[in-house]
Amino acid sequence: MQRTRDRAPPHQDQASLDDFINAYNDGRRLTTLKGLTPFEDIGNIWTQEPERFTANPTHHMLRQNT
């Protein structure tokens, strides 16, 4: 006999996973990036070498509107 569980709809599962991944990627510090988050490192590179980017990279990153 198989048990059924009450589960959230798939779109809620995906939203929860996306929230977790965004928080993890934004909050963790990487030693390979000299202690910066990926967002901070890309911002620093863009400031120093803007010719490497075709558009402002901060316009394509998911961030809270603050």
Secondary structure, DSSP 4 states (H G I P E B T S, - for coil): ---------HHHHHHHHHHHHHHHHHH---GGGTT--HHHHHHHHHHH-GGG-SS-GGGGS-----
